[in-house]
């Protein structure tokens, strides 16, 4: 089955129409776009009369005075499952009390991340039983642990949430080269989403190229990459200089792994290293907290105060900076 589109973004053009963009998916012959005005109703027929063959679509029927929910499917021989839902709130001139701060009035912050936040997959971290110390990340007792695969943690319960993100820290020594960011970010979530130590956050509307070397596994088998790939547009090159093409010699699994297309197709010998460049999504690990307990109380004219938790902020770092 085809993989649903990734990297979906939207914008409003100068005449008030909504423009959707997404990444091309391997093997796709077209795409369908679905729209609804409520999260509680199902999708009907696609709003495009014929499958879209490009990677962008303009909804000329867009109504900015109501909420809109979009999803896109990929078509090859069949139609894929829907992509993640893209929520487009009703368009206003802005809110007089919304500012990108973490100590906002809770209602204002909720409105801010709904309108301006990132769609994120949040996975909870559980210390792997092979990790002999919960205070360190380099004490794995079993380098070939089948549970964590030497990552020391197991990530469970993927949940889509909305979060605000701002870059953190600048390295002044890199100024002559024009490089400032060092891969750390402040991530602020709704108070109900309590990010824990080493929890993993995948930002759905982001993408980044990554290149690595992989040792070829069993013949006709599947090779795992460090991060899930959602597209490979460059050839794989093995140690002997042979080149392998996506769609002809290999494909991608739904988990973003390399699947070799069988003995009738070309593939490197088992144990040979090969280089690959692929597109993946930003993935971060939570490493510390700017504040882990934040609440406000209001007297409300009564002797009993009402306590209300505020948005929670943690410090995250790109996962590829970690030796896991």
C-alpha positions as CSV (number, residue, x, y, z in Angstrom):
1,X,0.0,0.0,0.0
2,X,1.2,3.5,-0.8
3,X,2.6,5.7,2.0
4,X,0.5,8.8,2.9
5,X,2.1,12.1,2.1
6,X,4.5,13.7,4.5
7,X,5.8,17.3,5.0
8,X,2.3,18.8,4.5
9,X,2.2,22.6,5.0
10,X,-0.4,25.2,4.2
11,X,-0.5,29.0,3.5
12,X,-3.1,31.5,2.5
13,X,-2.5,33.3,-0.8
14,X,-3.2,37.0,-1.6
15,X,-6.8,36.3,-2.6
16,X,-7.7,34.3,0.5
17,X,-7.4,30.8,-1.0
18,X,-5.7,28.0,0.9
19,X,-2.6,26.4,-0.7
20,X,-1.5,22.9,0.4
21,X,2.0,21.6,-0.3
22,X,3.6,18.2,0.4
23,X,6.6,16.0,-0.4
24,X,6.5,13.7,-3.4
25,X,6.0,10.1,-2.3
26,X,7.7,7.1,-4.0
27,X,5.6,5.3,-6.6
28,X,2.7,7.9,-6.4
29,X,0.6,8.4,-9.5
30,X,-1.6,11.1,-7.9
31,X,-3.0,12.4,-4.7
32,X,-6.5,13.1,-3.3
33,X,-7.4,15.9,-0.9
34,X,-10.2,15.6,1.6
35,X,-11.7,18.4,3.7
36,X,-14.2,18.7,6.6
37,X,-15.4,21.5,8.9
38,X,-15.4,19.5,12.1
39,X,-13.1,17.0,13.7
40,X,-16.1,14.8,14.7
41,X,-17.4,14.1,11.2
42,X,-16.1,11.8,8.6
43,X,-14.5,12.7,5.3
44,X,-16.7,12.4,2.2
45,X,-15.5,12.5,-1.4
46,X,-12.2,14.2,-2.3
47,X,-12.5,18.0,-3.1
48,X,-10.3,17.6,-6.2
49,X,-12.4,16.3,-9.2
50,X,-9.4,14.3,-10.6
51,X,-6.2,13.0,-8.8
52,X,-3.6,15.8,-8.3
53,X,-0.4,14.8,-10.1
54,X,1.8,17.6,-8.6
55,X,2.7,18.3,-5.0
56,X,0.5,21.3,-4.4
57,X,-3.2,22.1,-4.4
58,X,-5.1,25.4,-4.1
59,X,-8.5,25.1,-2.5
60,X,-10.6,27.9,-4.2
61,X,-13.6,27.0,-2.0
62,X,-11.7,27.7,1.3
63,X,-13.8,29.6,3.8
64,X,-11.7,31.3,6.4
65,X,-14.6,32.1,8.7
66,X,-14.9,28.5,9.8
67,X,-12.5,25.8,11.0
68,X,-11.1,23.5,8.3
69,X,-9.5,20.0,8.5
70,X,-7.6,18.6,5.6
71,X,-6.0,15.2,4.9
72,X,-4.3,13.9,1.8
73,X,-3.9,10.4,0.4
74,X,-1.4,8.9,-2.0
75,X,-2.6,6.9,-5.0
76,X,-0.5,4.2,-6.8
77,X,-2.3,0.9,-7.5
78,X,-4.5,1.6,-4.5
79,X,-5.2,4.6,-2.2
80,X,-3.2,5.0,0.9
81,X,-4.4,5.6,4.4
82,X,-5.0,9.3,5.2
83,X,-2.1,11.6,6.1
84,X,-2.1,13.3,9.5
85,X,-4.9,15.8,9.7
86,X,-4.0,19.4,9.0
87,X,-6.0,21.8,11.2
88,X,-6.6,25.3,9.8
89,X,-8.3,27.5,12.4
90,X,-10.7,30.3,11.4
91,X,-8.7,33.2,10.1
92,X,-8.8,36.4,12.3
93,X,-6.8,39.5,12.6
94,X,-5.0,38.0,15.6
95,X,-5.6,38.1,19.3
96,X,-4.9,41.1,21.4
97,X,-3.5,38.9,24.2
98,X,-1.5,36.3,22.3
99,X,2.3,36.6,22.6
100,X,4.9,33.9,22.2
101,X,5.7,33.5,25.9
102,X,5.4,30.6,28.2
103,X,4.0,32.4,31.2
104,X,0.8,33.5,29.5
105,X,-2.7,33.5,30.6
106,X,-3.5,29.8,29.9
107,X,-6.4,30.5,27.5
108,X,-4.1,32.8,25.5
109,X,-1.3,30.3,25.3
110,X,-3.7,27.5,24.2
111,X,-4.9,29.8,21.4
112,X,-1.3,30.7,20.4
113,X,-0.1,27.1,20.0
114,X,-3.3,26.1,18.2
115,X,-2.7,28.9,15.6
116,X,1.0,28.9,15.5
117,X,2.3,25.7,17.1
118,X,3.9,22.6,15.5
119,X,2.2,19.3,15.1
120,X,4.3,16.8,17.1
121,X,4.4,13.1,17.7
122,X,5.2,12.7,21.4
123,X,6.6,9.3,22.6
124,X,7.1,8.5,26.2
125,X,10.5,7.2,27.3
126,X,10.9,4.1,29.6
127,X,14.3,3.1,30.9
128,X,15.3,-0.2,29.3
129,X,16.0,-3.0,31.8
130,X,19.5,-3.4,30.2
131,X,20.4,0.1,31.3
132,X,22.2,-0.3,34.6
133,X,22.0,3.3,35.6
134,X,19.0,5.6,35.2
135,X,21.2,8.6,35.7
136,X,23.4,8.0,32.7
137,X,22.9,7.2,29.0
138,X,26.1,5.2,28.3
139,X,25.7,2.3,30.8
140,X,23.9,-0.2,28.6
141,X,24.5,-3.7,30.0
142,X,23.7,-5.3,26.6
143,X,24.9,-3.7,23.4
144,X,22.7,-6.0,21.4
145,X,19.6,-5.6,23.6
146,X,16.5,-6.7,21.5
147,X,14.3,-4.3,23.4
148,X,16.1,-1.0,22.9
149,X,18.8,-1.9,20.3
150,X,21.5,-0.1,22.4
151,X,19.4,3.1,22.8
152,X,19.0,2.5,26.5
153,X,15.4,3.7,26.4
154,X,12.2,2.3,24.9
155,X,9.7,4.8,23.4
156,X,6.0,4.0,23.7
157,X,2.5,5.5,23.3
158,X,3.0,7.8,20.3
159,X,0.5,10.7,20.6
160,X,0.0,13.7,18.3
161,X,0.1,17.0,20.2
162,X,0.8,20.7,19.5
163,X,3.8,22.5,20.8
164,X,5.7,25.9,20.5
165,X,9.4,25.7,19.7
166,X,12.1,28.4,19.8
167,X,15.8,28.0,19.2
168,X,18.1,28.0,22.3
169,X,21.6,29.1,22.6
170,X,24.1,30.6,20.2
171,X,27.8,29.7,19.9
172,X,29.7,32.9,19.4
173,X,32.8,31.1,18.2
174,X,30.9,30.1,15.1
175,X,29.9,33.6,14.2
176,X,32.6,34.1,11.5
177,X,31.1,31.1,9.7
178,X,27.6,32.4,10.1
179,X,26.6,29.3,12.2
180,X,24.8,29.9,15.5
181,X,22.4,27.2,16.3
182,X,23.8,24.2,18.2
183,X,20.8,21.9,18.0
184,X,18.9,22.8,21.2
185,X,15.4,24.2,21.5
186,X,12.9,25.3,24.1
187,X,9.7,23.4,23.6
188,X,6.5,24.5,25.3
189,X,3.4,22.3,25.5
190,X,-0.1,22.5,27.0
191,X,-0.1,21.7,30.8
192,X,-1.8,18.4,30.2
193,X,1.2,17.2,28.0
194,X,3.9,16.7,30.6
195,X,7.1,15.9,28.7
196,X,9.4,13.6,30.6
197,X,13.2,13.0,30.6
198,X,14.3,11.5,27.3
199,X,10.8,11.6,25.8
200,X,11.0,11.8,22.0
201,X,9.4,14.5,19.9
202,X,9.0,14.2,16.1
203,X,8.0,17.4,14.4
204,X,5.7,16.4,11.5
205,X,6.0,19.5,9.4
206,X,9.8,19.5,9.3
207,X,12.3,17.6,7.1
208,X,16.0,17.3,6.9
209,X,18.5,15.3,4.8
210,X,20.7,12.8,6.6
211,X,23.4,10.6,5.2
212,X,24.9,7.5,6.9
213,X,26.7,4.2,6.2
214,X,24.8,1.0,6.7
215,X,26.0,-2.6,6.7
216,X,23.9,-4.8,4.4
217,X,21.8,-7.3,6.2
218,X,20.5,-10.6,5.0
219,X,19.8,-11.1,1.3
220,X,16.4,-10.0,0.2
221,X,15.9,-8.5,3.7
222,X,15.2,-5.2,5.4
223,X,17.9,-2.8,6.7
224,X,17.2,-0.4,9.5
225,X,18.4,3.2,9.3
226,X,19.2,5.4,12.3
227,X,16.1,7.5,11.6
228,X,12.9,6.7,9.6
229,X,13.2,7.7,6.0
230,X,10.2,9.1,4.2
231,X,11.9,9.5,0.8
232,X,15.2,8.6,-0.9
233,X,15.8,10.6,-4.1
234,X,19.5,9.8,-4.4
235,X,21.1,6.4,-5.3
236,X,22.5,4.1,-2.7
237,X,26.2,3.5,-3.4
238,X,27.9,0.4,-2.0
239,X,31.6,-0.1,-1.1
240,X,32.3,-1.5,-4.6
241,X,30.9,1.6,-6.3
242,X,27.6,0.0,-7.5
243,X,24.5,2.2,-7.4
244,X,21.0,1.2,-6.5
245,X,17.8,3.0,-7.3
246,X,14.7,3.5,-5.2
247,X,11.7,1.7,-6.8
248,X,13.9,-0.5,-8.9
249,X,16.3,-2.2,-6.5
250,X,14.8,-1.2,-3.1
251,X,11.8,0.4,-1.6
252,X,10.8,2.0,1.8
253,X,8.7,0.3,4.4
254,X,6.0,2.1,6.4
255,X,8.5,2.3,9.2
256,X,11.1,4.1,7.0
257,X,13.4,1.1,6.5
258,X,15.2,-0.1,3.4
259,X,13.5,-3.1,1.8
260,X,15.5,-4.9,-0.9
261,X,13.4,-6.1,-3.7
262,X,14.4,-9.7,-3.8
263,X,16.9,-12.0,-5.5
264,X,15.7,-11.0,-9.0
265,X,16.9,-7.5,-8.3
266,X,20.4,-6.0,-7.7
267,X,21.5,-5.6,-4.1
268,X,24.9,-5.4,-2.2
269,X,26.3,-8.6,-0.8
270,X,25.5,-9.3,2.9
271,X,27.9,-7.5,5.2
272,X,29.0,-4.9,2.6
273,X,28.7,-1.3,3.7
274,X,26.8,1.2,1.6
275,X,26.1,4.9,1.8
276,X,22.6,6.4,1.7
277,X,21.2,9.9,1.9
278,X,17.5,10.2,2.8
279,X,14.9,12.7,4.1
280,X,13.7,12.4,7.6
281,X,11.8,14.5,10.1
282,X,13.3,16.4,13.0
283,X,13.4,14.2,16.1
284,X,14.4,15.6,19.5
285,X,15.0,14.2,23.0
286,X,13.9,16.1,26.1
287,X,17.0,16.6,28.2
288,X,16.0,19.1,31.0
289,X,13.3,21.4,32.2
290,X,13.1,25.2,32.3
291,X,10.2,24.6,34.7
292,X,8.6,21.3,35.7
293,X,6.0,22.7,38.1
294,X,4.1,25.8,37.0
295,X,0.7,26.8,38.3
296,X,-1.3,29.9,39.2
297,X,-4.0,30.4,41.7
298,X,-7.0,32.7,41.6
299,X,-9.0,33.7,44.6
300,X,-12.1,34.4,42.6
301,X,-13.8,36.2,45.5
302,X,-13.9,33.1,47.7
303,X,-11.7,31.9,50.5
304,X,-10.8,28.8,48.4
305,X,-8.3,29.5,45.7
306,X,-8.5,27.8,42.3
307,X,-5.2,26.3,41.0
308,X,-4.6,26.0,37.3
309,X,-1.5,24.6,35.7
310,X,0.3,26.7,33.0
311,X,2.1,25.7,29.9
312,X,5.2,23.5,30.5
313,X,8.6,24.0,28.9
314,X,11.4,21.6,28.4
315,X,14.8,21.8,26.7
316,X,15.1,19.4,23.7
317,X,18.1,18.5,21.6
318,X,18.2,17.0,18.1
319,X,18.5,13.2,18.5
320,X,21.4,12.9,16.0
321,X,23.7,14.7,18.5
322,X,23.3,11.6,20.8
323,X,25.4,8.5,20.3
324,X,22.3,6.3,20.3
